[in-house]
Amino acid sequence: MEDEVVAMYAQGQLDDCVASCDRVFCPKTMQVSLTGFIGDATATFMGELQDLLLSAQKEPTGIPSQLV
């Protein structure tokens, strides 16, 4: 149940940035917010998320190559 809450929270953070063009995604703020849920693994999670987001940005489909 807790994993689902964290996933939904992280997805909400990203969705808010997509929905609001004037809002810039701040990974530092997201990392601080997630630390209470994930603890010491937060930095690793954010690094992997950043890699996926950058990969998705390069692909015409918007799907990270690591997930294909």
Secondary structure, 3 states (H helix, E strand, C coil): CHHHHHHHHHHHHHHHHHHCCCCCCCHHHHHHHHHHHHHHHHHHHHHHHHHHHHHHHHCCCCCCHHHC
